[in-house]
Amino acid sequence: MNEQDSPSTDDRPGLLKLIREDWITHGRDWSKPGFRAMLMYRVGVWRMGVGSRLLRAPLSVLYRFMHRWVRNRYGIELHYTAKIGRRLLIAHQGAIVIHEHAVIGDDCIVRQGVTLGAAASYGAEQAPKLGDRVSVGAGAMVLGRVTVGDDARIGPNAVVMANVPAGATATAAPARIIQPPRADNPDKEAA
């Protein structure tokens, strides 16, 4: 996307519209942890646009309180410095870590136990990028400078450390079934 294609500031939705979209995305339920995490995130981003440091200071205190509450109560680590598009659905709570500089497109789904983080060293350049309409399964990890294309799916417990093309699916190895030892020969284990 070049500068001509990027939306102007006037085209971007305001705070209340974004919050309403997040509320609808989370089933119109203000009590869902995913909605509360997105509310905290939206307030955190919005407060940085307040020009006066004097006015921004109490908003920063409110944001820090909300951030700690969401992190400690719901296990969702999400910083205002991440770049998140519209209508992100955080489907479940617990053990969700999103890199401070991750980029997440519009209409994505993140489930419980997901990590979008750095691989080897920590820095802004090590943050993953998800395109639009990406679905990330429970327990999945997207690590390092990885780009996941539009409409891609990351399966449960997958560890992704390479780019995923648009529309593709990245899965974890299937479970291996190990039979219990037979009762007539307890010394021999099944392979």
matplotlib code that plots the C-alpha trace (Angstrom):
import matplotlib.pyplot as plt

x = [0.0, 1.5, 0.7, -1.9, -3.8, -3.6, -6.7, -6.6, -7.1, -10.7, -11.5, -10.6, -13.4, -13.4, -13.1, -16.8, -17.3, -14.4, -15.7, -19.2, -17.7, -15.7, -18.8, -20.8, -17.9, -17.9, -21.6, -22.9, -21.7, -19.7, -18.7, -16.7, -12.9, -12.1, -14.3, -12.8, -9.3, -10.2, -11.8, -8.6, -6.5, -8.7, -8.6, -4.8, -4.4, -6.9, -5.3, -2.0, -3.8, -4.7, -2.4, -2.0, 0.2, -1.8, -5.0, -3.4, -1.9, -5.1, -6.0, -2.7, -3.3, -6.7, -5.1, -2.4, -5.0, -7.1, -4.1, -3.0, -6.6, -7.1, -3.6, -4.0, -7.7, -8.0, -4.5, -4.5, -1.3, -2.1, -0.3, -1.5, 1.6, 0.5, -1.3, -4.7, -7.3, -11.0, -13.2, -10.5, -12.3, -10.5, -12.6, -11.5, -9.4, -6.2, -2.5, -2.8, 0.4, 0.6, 3.9, 4.0, 4.7, 2.6, 0.3, -3.1, -5.4, -9.2, -11.7, -9.2, -9.8, -7.4, -8.2, -6.9, -3.2, -2.0, 1.4, 2.2, 5.8, 9.5, 11.5, 15.1, 15.7, 13.1, 12.5, 10.0, 11.5, 10.8, 7.0, 4.7, 2.2, -1.3, -3.3, -7.0, -9.4, -6.7, -7.9, -5.4, -6.2, -5.9, -2.3, -0.8, 2.4, 3.4, 7.0, 9.5, 9.4, 6.6, 3.9, 0.6, -1.4, -5.0, -7.6, -4.9, -5.6, -3.2, -4.3, -4.4, -0.9, 0.9, 4.3, 4.7, 8.2, 8.0, 5.7, 2.2, 0.8, -2.7, -5.4, -3.1, -3.4, -0.6, -1.1, 0.6, 1.7, -1.2, -1.3, 0.4, -1.5, 0.5, -1.3, -1.1, 0.9, -1.0, -2.2, -0.8, 2.7, 3.3, 7.1, 6.7, 5.6, 3.6, 5.5]
y = [0.0, 3.3, 6.7, 7.5, 4.2, 4.7, 6.1, 9.7, 10.6, 11.7, 8.3, 6.4, 5.5, 7.3, 5.7, 5.2, 3.5, 1.2, 0.3, -0.4, -2.6, -4.5, -4.9, -6.3, -8.6, -10.0, -10.8, -7.5, -8.6, -6.0, -8.6, -10.8, -10.6, -10.2, -7.1, -5.7, -6.3, -4.5, -1.6, -1.2, -1.3, 1.3, 3.7, 3.3, 4.1, 7.0, 8.7, 9.0, 11.4, 13.8, 16.7, 18.1, 16.1, 17.5, 16.1, 12.9, 12.1, 11.0, 9.0, 7.3, 6.4, 4.9, 3.0, 1.5, 0.4, -1.2, -2.9, -4.5, -5.5, -7.2, -8.8, -10.1, -11.0, -12.5, -13.4, -11.2, -9.3, -6.6, -3.2, 0.0, 0.0, -3.0, -2.1, -3.8, -3.4, -3.5, -6.2, -8.4, -11.2, -12.5, -15.6, -16.9, -15.7, -17.0, -17.0, -14.7, -12.7, -10.2, -8.6, -4.9, -4.2, -6.9, -6.0, -7.6, -6.9, -6.5, -9.3, -11.7, -14.3, -15.1, -17.9, -18.9, -19.7, -17.8, -16.2, -13.6, -12.9, -12.6, -15.7, -15.2, -11.6, -9.0, -5.9, -4.1, -5.8, -9.2, -8.8, -10.9, -9.5, -11.0, -10.0, -9.6, -12.4, -14.6, -17.3, -18.4, -21.6, -22.3, -22.7, -21.6, -19.6, -17.2, -16.2, -13.8, -11.7, -13.7, -12.5, -14.4, -13.6, -12.7, -15.4, -17.8, -20.2, -21.2, -24.5, -25.3, -25.8, -24.9, -23.2, -20.9, -19.4, -18.9, -16.8, -18.3, -17.4, -15.9, -18.5, -21.2, -23.3, -24.0, -27.0, -28.8, -32.4, -34.8, -36.6, -40.0, -42.8, -45.1, -48.3, -49.4, -52.6, -55.8, -57.6, -61.0, -59.7, -56.8, -56.7, -55.7, -52.1, -51.3, -49.4]
z = [0.0, -0.9, 0.6, -2.0, -1.1, 2.7, 4.3, 5.4, 9.0, 8.2, 6.7, 9.9, 12.3, 15.6, 19.0, 19.6, 16.2, 16.8, 20.3, 18.9, 16.2, 18.8, 21.0, 18.0, 17.1, 20.7, 20.5, 21.9, 25.4, 27.3, 29.9, 27.5, 28.3, 24.6, 24.4, 27.5, 26.2, 23.0, 24.9, 26.9, 23.7, 21.9, 24.9, 25.0, 21.4, 21.5, 24.5, 22.6, 20.2, 23.0, 22.3, 25.8, 28.1, 31.0, 29.7, 28.6, 32.0, 33.7, 30.6, 30.8, 34.5, 33.5, 30.6, 32.8, 35.3, 32.6, 31.0, 34.3, 35.1, 31.7, 31.8, 35.4, 35.4, 31.9, 30.9, 27.8, 27.2, 24.6, 24.4, 22.8, 20.6, 18.6, 15.3, 15.3, 12.6, 13.0, 14.5, 16.1, 17.9, 21.0, 21.2, 24.6, 27.5, 28.9, 28.1, 25.1, 24.4, 21.5, 20.7, 21.4, 17.8, 16.2, 13.2, 13.0, 10.1, 10.0, 10.9, 12.5, 15.3, 18.1, 20.5, 23.9, 24.5, 21.4, 21.2, 18.5, 19.6, 18.9, 18.0, 19.1, 20.0, 21.1, 19.0, 16.9, 13.8, 15.2, 15.4, 13.4, 10.9, 10.3, 7.2, 7.1, 8.1, 9.7, 12.1, 14.8, 16.6, 20.3, 21.5, 18.3, 18.2, 15.4, 16.2, 14.7, 11.5, 10.0, 7.6, 7.5, 4.4, 4.1, 4.8, 6.1, 9.0, 11.7, 13.3, 17.0, 18.6, 15.3, 15.7, 12.8, 12.1, 8.3, 6.1, 5.4, 2.0, 1.6, 1.9, 3.2, 6.3, 8.7, 11.0, 13.8, 13.5, 14.1, 17.4, 17.6, 19.2, 21.5, 22.5, 26.1, 26.8, 26.3, 29.4, 28.2, 27.7, 30.2, 29.5, 25.9, 25.1, 22.0, 19.4]

ax = plt.figure().add_subplot(projection="3d")
ax.plot(x, y, z, "-o")
ax.set_aspect("equal")
plt.show()
